[in-house]
Amino acid sequence: MEKAGAQFMKQLDEQRRRYVDVFLKSNRDLPDRMRTEGVSALLDAEDDVLSLAVGPVREAVSLTVDGELYLRMELETSKLISAELHYFSENLSNNTLPYRIMRDLIGMATPVELTVVPQAGADPKRDFDKNVRALAEA
């Protein structure tokens, strides 16, 4: 039984690697698309989620990186439509791989239109927007 489970996990890992390879090859034009289609970012402080969207809303499928970064892409073309980083504060503090990927995506897109959804009852001086702006300028 353990051998079957290990084989299944190996197959899942291989499939994920193929998806990542297709995704990377399909998005070589991402900086150009970000400039022409536009980019917006949303920081939801209450849910601690940073979202980045390229162009208009479209139907997509998701690919996860470490279970915290979700990349949404068009099914037919594998072009990036959006990225969503969960546990933004923790990822920012720990300089994690998902955070660095999001930072690089935002860096390709500057200037970014940033919208901050404040945390319910939060101190308005909370530095989420400052951190995202610093992320965009990094």
C-alpha positions as CSV (number, residue, x, y, z in Angstrom):
1,M,0.0,0.0,0.0
2,E,2.8,2.4,0.9
3,K,4.4,1.8,-2.5
4,A,1.2,2.6,-4.3
5,G,0.9,5.9,-2.3
6,A,4.5,6.8,-3.1
7,Q,3.9,6.1,-6.8
8,F,0.8,8.3,-6.8
9,M,2.6,11.2,-5.1
10,K,5.4,10.8,-7.7
11,Q,2.9,11.0,-10.5
12,L,1.3,14.1,-8.9
13,D,4.7,15.8,-8.6
14,E,5.5,15.0,-12.2
15,Q,2.2,16.4,-13.4
16,R,2.7,19.6,-11.3
17,R,6.2,20.0,-12.9
18,R,4.7,19.7,-16.4
19,Y,2.1,22.4,-15.5
20,V,4.8,24.7,-14.2
21,D,6.9,24.2,-17.3
22,V,4.0,25.0,-19.6
23,F,3.1,28.0,-17.5
24,L,6.6,29.4,-17.6
25,K,6.9,28.9,-21.4
26,S,3.5,30.5,-22.0
27,N,4.2,33.6,-20.0
28,R,7.5,34.9,-21.5
29,D,5.5,37.9,-22.7
30,L,4.1,38.6,-19.3
31,P,5.8,42.0,-18.8
32,D,4.5,43.2,-22.2
33,R,1.0,42.0,-21.4
34,M,1.1,43.7,-18.0
35,R,1.9,47.0,-19.7
36,T,-0.7,46.7,-22.4
37,E,-3.6,45.0,-20.5
38,G,-3.0,46.8,-17.2
39,V,-2.4,45.4,-13.7
40,S,-4.2,46.0,-10.4
41,A,-3.4,44.8,-6.9
42,L,-5.8,44.3,-4.0
43,L,-4.7,43.8,-0.4
44,D,-7.4,42.4,1.8
45,A,-6.0,43.2,5.2
46,E,-8.8,41.3,7.1
47,D,-8.1,38.0,5.2
48,D,-4.4,38.8,4.8
49,V,-4.5,38.2,1.1
50,L,-2.6,40.1,-1.7
51,S,-4.1,39.7,-5.2
52,L,-2.7,40.8,-8.5
53,A,-4.8,40.8,-11.7
54,V,-3.6,41.2,-15.3
55,G,-6.1,42.7,-17.7
56,P,-9.8,41.9,-17.6
57,V,-11.5,39.1,-15.6
58,R,-11.5,35.9,-17.6
59,E,-12.3,32.2,-17.0
60,A,-9.2,30.5,-15.5
61,V,-7.8,27.5,-13.7
62,S,-5.5,27.7,-10.6
63,L,-2.1,26.3,-9.9
64,T,-0.8,26.5,-6.4
65,V,2.8,27.1,-5.2
66,D,3.3,25.9,-1.7
67,G,-0.4,26.1,-0.9
68,E,-0.2,29.8,-0.3
69,L,0.4,31.3,-3.7
70,Y,-2.3,30.6,-6.3
71,L,-1.6,31.4,-10.0
72,R,-4.7,31.6,-12.2
73,M,-4.2,31.1,-15.9
74,E,-6.3,30.8,-19.0
75,L,-7.0,27.1,-19.7
76,E,-6.4,27.3,-23.5
77,T,-3.2,29.4,-23.4
78,S,-1.8,29.0,-19.9
79,K,-1.4,32.8,-19.7
80,L,-1.3,34.3,-16.2
81,I,-4.5,36.1,-15.3
82,S,-4.0,36.7,-11.6
83,A,-2.0,35.7,-8.6
84,E,-3.2,35.5,-5.0
85,L,-0.9,35.3,-2.0
86,H,-2.5,34.0,1.2
87,Y,-1.0,34.8,4.6
88,F,0.6,37.9,3.1
89,S,2.0,39.3,6.4
90,E,3.7,36.0,7.4
91,N,5.1,35.5,3.9
92,L,6.4,39.1,3.9
93,S,8.0,38.7,7.3
94,N,9.7,35.4,6.4
95,N,10.7,36.4,2.9
96,T,9.2,33.1,1.6
97,L,9.4,31.8,-1.9
98,P,5.7,32.6,-2.6
99,Y,6.3,36.2,-1.4
100,R,9.4,36.5,-3.6
101,I,7.4,35.2,-6.6
102,M,4.7,37.8,-5.9
103,R,7.3,40.5,-5.4
104,D,8.8,39.7,-8.8
105,L,5.4,39.8,-10.5
106,I,4.5,43.1,-9.0
107,G,8.0,44.4,-9.9
108,M,7.3,43.6,-13.5
109,A,4.1,45.6,-13.4
110,T,5.0,48.9,-11.7
111,P,3.3,51.3,-11.5
112,V,0.5,49.2,-10.0
113,E,-2.9,50.4,-9.0
114,L,-3.2,49.3,-5.4
115,T,-6.5,49.0,-3.5
116,V,-6.3,48.2,0.2
117,V,-9.4,46.7,1.9
118,P,-8.9,47.6,5.5
119,Q,-9.2,45.1,8.3
120,A,-12.5,45.5,10.3
121,G,-11.8,47.7,13.3
122,A,-8.1,48.0,12.3
123,D,-5.9,50.9,13.1
124,P,-5.8,53.0,9.8
125,K,-2.1,53.4,10.3
126,R,-1.6,49.7,9.8
127,D,1.3,49.4,7.4
128,F,-0.1,46.9,4.9
129,D,-0.3,49.4,2.1
130,K,3.2,50.7,2.9
131,N,4.5,47.1,2.7
132,V,2.8,46.5,-0.7
133,R,4.1,49.7,-2.1
134,A,7.6,48.8,-0.9
135,L,7.1,45.4,-2.5
136,A,6.2,47.1,-5.8
137,E,9.3,49.3,-5.6
138,A,11.7,46.5,-4.6
